[in-house]
């Protein structure tokens, strides 16, 4: 599972351990797909990512989560590599576990 640190680095980190550390969830979409920050954005050019309209929402969610003492956040638009069909399928099938808490 990939999580985003809420402290402001905006660098995805792979978390292998179970149980996972406490994290919060942001699930959202933008009306215009080009405005959405996706997995590839956070793994390539952060400068380009900061120019997307969706980045301010992610930045705000991280700040709020950090203020609420969460060190990690999972965001469906950017923590899943949607080009990897196996990963996408696993994420969809297990997503309900994250929302049940």
C-alpha positions as CSV (number, residue, x, y, z in Angstrom):
1,X,0.0,0.0,0.0
2,X,1.2,3.5,-0.8
3,X,0.7,6.3,1.6
4,X,1.5,10.0,1.4
5,X,3.3,11.6,4.4
6,X,1.2,14.5,5.6
7,X,4.3,16.6,6.6
8,X,4.6,18.2,3.2
9,X,7.1,16.1,1.2
10,X,4.5,14.9,-1.3
11,X,6.5,11.8,-2.0
12,X,4.6,8.5,-2.0
13,X,6.0,5.8,0.3
14,X,5.4,2.1,0.1
15,X,4.2,0.7,3.4
16,X,4.6,-3.0,3.7
17,X,3.8,-3.7,7.3
18,X,0.6,-5.0,8.7
19,X,-1.1,-3.6,10.6
20,X,-0.6,-0.4,8.7
21,X,0.2,2.9,10.6
22,X,-2.8,5.1,11.3
23,X,-3.8,7.0,8.2
24,X,-6.7,9.1,7.0
25,X,-8.4,8.9,3.6
26,X,-9.3,11.5,0.9
27,X,-11.5,10.2,-1.9
28,X,-12.3,12.8,-4.6
29,X,-12.4,13.4,-8.3
30,X,-12.2,16.5,-10.4
31,X,-14.5,17.3,-13.2
32,X,-11.6,17.7,-15.6
33,X,-9.2,14.7,-15.5
34,X,-6.2,16.9,-16.4
35,X,-6.7,18.7,-13.1
36,X,-6.5,15.5,-11.0
37,X,-3.1,14.6,-9.4
38,X,-2.4,11.0,-10.3
39,X,0.2,8.5,-9.3
40,X,2.5,9.3,-12.1
41,X,2.5,13.0,-11.1
42,X,3.8,12.2,-7.7
43,X,6.5,9.9,-9.0
44,X,7.9,12.3,-11.7
45,X,7.9,16.1,-11.7
46,X,6.7,17.6,-8.5
47,X,7.0,21.0,-10.1
48,X,4.4,20.0,-12.8
49,X,2.2,18.5,-10.1
50,X,2.1,21.7,-8.1
51,X,0.7,23.5,-11.2
52,X,-2.4,21.2,-11.3
53,X,-5.7,22.5,-9.8
54,X,-6.0,19.3,-7.8
55,X,-2.7,19.8,-6.0
56,X,-4.2,22.5,-3.7
57,X,-6.9,20.0,-2.5
58,X,-4.2,17.4,-1.8
59,X,-2.1,20.0,0.0
60,X,-5.0,21.1,2.1
61,X,-6.0,17.5,3.0
62,X,-2.4,16.8,4.0
63,X,-2.3,19.9,6.2
64,X,-5.6,19.1,7.8
65,X,-4.6,15.5,8.4
66,X,-1.2,16.6,9.9
67,X,-3.1,19.1,12.2
68,X,-5.3,16.2,13.3
69,X,-2.1,14.2,14.2
70,X,-2.2,11.8,11.2
71,X,1.3,11.2,9.7
72,X,-0.2,9.5,6.7
73,X,-3.0,9.9,4.2
74,X,-4.3,7.7,1.4
75,X,-5.7,9.5,-1.6
76,X,-7.5,7.3,-4.2
77,X,-6.5,9.5,-7.1
78,X,-2.7,9.4,-6.5
79,X,-1.9,6.4,-4.3
80,X,-3.1,3.9,-6.8
81,X,-1.2,3.3,-10.1
82,X,-4.2,3.0,-12.4
83,X,-2.0,1.9,-15.3
84,X,-1.3,-1.3,-13.4
85,X,-4.5,-3.3,-13.9
86,X,-3.7,-5.8,-11.1
87,X,-3.0,-3.1,-8.6
88,X,-6.2,-1.2,-9.7
89,X,-8.3,-4.3,-9.3
90,X,-6.9,-5.1,-5.9
91,X,-7.4,-1.5,-4.7
92,X,-11.0,-1.6,-5.9
93,X,-11.7,-4.9,-4.3
94,X,-10.2,-4.0,-1.0
95,X,-11.3,-0.3,-0.8
96,X,-14.3,-1.1,1.3
97,X,-11.9,-2.2,4.1
98,X,-10.5,1.3,4.4
99,X,-13.9,2.9,4.5
100,X,-15.4,0.6,7.1
101,X,-13.5,2.2,10.0
